[in-house]
Amino acid sequence: MARRLDVTGADGVRLTAWDHTPGSTGDGTTGWGAPGRSVTSQAPGSGGTVALPGVVPQPGPARGAVPRPAGRPAPEAHRAPAPGVLLLHGLMGHAGHWARAASLLTGGHRLVALDQRGHGSSEKPAAGPFTREAYVADAAAVVEQLGLGPVTLIGHSMGALTAWQLAAERPDLVRALVICDMRASALGAASQRAWQDWFRTWPVPFPSLEAVHRWFGDEDPWVETPNPARGAFFAEVMTEHADGWRPVFDPEQMLTSRETWVHDAHWDSLAQVRCPTLVVRGLDGELGRAEAQEMVRVLPHGEYAEIPDAGHLLHYEHPTAWHEAVEPFLNGVLTP
């Protein structure tokens, strides 16, 4: 379970973040969004939104309240705020995809996962924008509004690119960075065309969630061997309509988002990241070992980790192995 937080991104877009800090849930909170349930059914500002203490300015003492004796600190005043960690999912994902991996993290971190614009419970503005600048500005706004800075950014795929571009542009906001299976090289026009063709093969609407699991886990032409975890991943971002199950996101918006980064290489922005950074790849993921090690070399303070049995969905499919790779790095950068 996680506590829902409504925040405002760039251009006033409404975003939903989820506080997954152990012990943060309480009355009126909601979960990440279970498979088979629409994650857009809760509009920003609806029931389940709980403000975190210290995030939203609090009103002054009520009339008649007994003032605190001078010189006596508040009970929590001696405690340093927990180090902030912001989790950024990849294209077509949602914050709930981090749930199992985040639940394993320890060390007193304040864990917040964001539904990025166009995804999950966040707004999906018809006119966009879905540019790199918008995604980065959204992440910066969340860090500032929730008081997470200096934050450790953990990003997967497109979320990792957003994370390192924010670290490069706003080093004042970022303490450390974890890049999960995202390439710095350009993927090119052929890759974008392949994605366009792939979306056209989706047999939407799906008649059932079981059909979603089956298609993405086995029948999808992009699946080389049966992959139940992939089927579960996509089932979590489907919502039920009168005619069947459809993605909670707009595929055209996903293509637009991808169009803004797929044609370019991102080595320059990677080299501008000055904070400690861990590059994590799955052995069978999209980021090859040679490129990952070159990314580590380009980063001024880069480290490398590899998860042997994982593919692109490394944190979702193998949360325990992902945790074992990431936790020592987090403890090293977040421990005073």
Residue pairs with C-beta under 8 A, 6 or more apart in sequence:
1 25
1 29
1 30
1 31
1 32
2 18
2 19
2 20
2 24
2 25
2 29
2 30
2 31
2 32
2 95
2 99
2 113
3 18
3 19
3 24
3 25
3 26
3 29
3 30
3 50
3 52
4 16
4 17
4 18
4 19
4 29
4 30
4 42
4 48
4 49
4 50
4 121
5 16
5 17
5 18
5 19
5 49
5 50
5 51
5 52
5 55
5 112
5 146
6 14
6 15
6 16
6 17
6 44
6 45
6 49
7 15
7 16
7 17
7 141
7 142
7 145
7 146
8 14
8 15
8 141
8 145
9 15
9 117
9 122
9 134
9 137
9 138
9 141
9 142
10 133
10 134
10 137
10 138
10 141
11 125
11 129
11 134
13 117
13 122
13 123
13 125
13 134
13 138
14 44
14 122
14 123
15 114
15 115
15 116
15 117
15 122
15 123
15 138
15 141
15 142
16 42
16 44
16 95
16 114
16 115
16 120
16 121
16 122
17 95
17 112
17 113
17 114
17 115
17 142
17 146
18 32
18 95
18 96
18 112
18 113
18 114
18 115
19 52
19 110
19 111
19 112
20 87
20 98
20 99
20 102
20 103
20 111
20 112
20 113
21 82
21 109
21 110
21 111
21 112
24 52
26 50
28 47
28 48
28 49
28 50
29 48
29 50
30 42
30 48
31 96
32 94
32 95
32 96
32 99
32 113
33 39
33 94
33 96
33 120
33 121
33 236
34 236
35 209
35 232
35 235
35 236
35 238
36 209
36 235
36 238
36 240
37 239
38 239
38 240
38 248
39 94
39 96
39 115
39 120
39 121
39 237
39 239
39 248
40 120
40 121
40 239
40 248
41 239
42 48
42 121
44 121
44 123
52 146
54 81
54 147
55 145
55 146
55 147
61 67
68 74
80 336
81 110
81 147
82 108
82 109
82 110
83 108
83 109
83 110
83 152
83 175
83 334
84 109
84 110
84 112
84 143
84 146
84 147
84 148
84 149
84 150
84 151
84 152
85 105
85 109
85 110
85 111
85 112
85 148
85 151
85 152
85 153
85 154
85 330
85 334
86 112
86 113
86 114
86 139
86 142
86 143
86 148
86 151
86 152
86 153
86 154
86 163
87 95
87 98
87 102
87 111
87 112
87 113
87 114
87 154
87 155
87 159
88 113
88 114
88 116
88 139
88 153
88 154
88 155
88 156
88 159
88 160
88 162
88 163
89 95
89 97
89 98
89 113
89 114
89 115
89 116
89 119
89 120
89 156
89 157
89 159
90 155
90 156
90 157
90 158
90 159
90 160
90 182
91 157
91 158
91 254
91 257
91 258
92 119
92 234
92 237
92 247
92 249
92 254
93 119
93 120
93 156
93 157
93 159
93 233
93 237
94 115
94 119
94 120
94 121
94 236
94 237
94 248
95 113
95 114
95 115
95 120
96 113
96 120
96 236
97 156
97 233
97 236
97 313
97 315
97 316
98 113
98 315
99 113
100 316
100 319
101 315
101 316
101 319
101 322
101 323
102 111
102 113
103 319
104 319
104 320
104 323
104 327
105 111
105 323
105 326
105 327
105 330
106 327
107 327
107 330
107 331
107 334
107 335
109 152
109 330
109 334
110 148
112 142
112 146
112 148
114 122
114 138
114 139
114 142
115 121
115 122
116 122
116 135
116 138
116 139
116 159
116 162
117 123
117 124
117 125
117 130
117 134
117 135
117 138
118 124
118 125
118 130
118 249
118 250
118 253
118 254
118 257
119 237
119 248
119 249
120 237
120 248
124 249
124 250
124 253
128 134
128 253
128 256
130 253
130 256
130 257
130 260
131 260
132 161
132 162
132 165
132 260
132 261
135 158
135 162
135 257
136 162
136 165
136 166
136 169
139 153
139 162
139 163
139 166
140 166
140 169
140 170
140 173
142 148
143 149
143 151
143 166
143 173
144 173
149 172
149 173
149 174
149 175
150 172
150 173
150 174
150 175
151 173
151 174
151 175
152 174
152 175
152 176
152 177
152 178
152 330
152 333
152 334
153 163
153 164
153 166
153 167
153 174
153 176
153 177
153 178
154 163
154 177
154 178
154 180
154 326
155 161
155 162
155 163
155 164
155 177
155 178
155 179
155 180
155 182
156 180
156 181
156 182
156 314
156 315
157 180
157 181
157 182
157 286
157 312
158 182
158 257
158 258
158 261
159 182
160 178
160 179
160 180
160 181
160 182
161 182
161 261
161 266
163 177
163 178
163 179
164 177
164 179
164 266
164 269
164 270
164 273
164 277
165 266
165 269
166 173
166 174
167 174
167 177
167 273
167 274
167 275
167 277
168 269
168 270
168 272
168 273
169 269
171 274
171 275
174 275
175 275
175 333
175 334
176 275
176 276
176 277
176 278
176 329
176 330
176 333
176 334
177 273
177 275
177 276
177 277
177 278
178 277
178 278
178 280
178 326
178 329
178 330
179 277
179 278
179 279
179 280
179 295
180 280
180 281
180 314
180 315
180 322
181 280
181 281
181 282
181 285
181 286
181 287
181 312
181 314
182 287
183 286
183 287
183 291
184 265
184 266
184 267
184 270
184 291
184 294
184 295
184 298
185 265
185 267
185 291
186 262
186 263
186 264
186 265
187 262
187 263
188 262
188 263
189 263
191 262
192 255
192 258
192 259
192 262
192 263
195 255
195 258
196 255
198 221
198 222
199 251
199 254
199 255
201 220
201 221
202 215
202 251
203 211
203 215
204 244
204 245
204 246
204 247
205 241
205 243
205 244
205 245
205 246
206 212
206 215
206 238
206 244
206 245
206 246
207 244
207 245
208 244
208 245
209 235
209 238
209 245
211 245
212 231
212 234
212 235
212 238
212 245
213 228
213 231
213 232
213 234
213 235
214 231
215 231
216 223
216 230
216 231
216 233
216 234
216 235
217 223
217 226
217 227
217 228
217 229
217 230
217 231
217 232
218 226
218 227
218 231
220 230
223 230
227 311
229 313
229 316
229 317
230 313
230 317
233 313
233 316
233 317
234 247
237 247
237 248
237 249
238 245
238 246
238 247
238 248
239 245
239 246
239 247
239 248
267 298
270 295
270 298
270 299
271 298
271 299
271 300
273 299
273 300
274 300
274 301
275 301
276 301
276 303
276 329
276 332
276 333
277 299
277 301
277 302
277 303
278 302
278 303
278 304
278 305
278 325
278 326
278 329
279 287
279 292
279 295
279 296
279 299
279 302
279 303
279 304
279 305
280 305
280 306
280 307
280 314
280 322
280 325
280 326
281 287
281 288
281 289
281 292
281 305
281 306
281 307
281 314
282 306
282 307
282 309
282 310
282 311
282 312
282 313
282 314
282 318
283 306
283 307
283 308
283 309
283 310
284 309
284 310
284 311
284 312
285 310
285 311
285 312
285 314
286 312
289 306
292 304
292 306
293 304
295 302
296 302
296 303
296 304
303 329
305 325
305 326
305 329
306 325
307 314
307 318
307 321
307 322
307 325
308 321
309 318
309 321
310 317
310 318
310 321
310 322
311 317
314 321
314 322
315 322
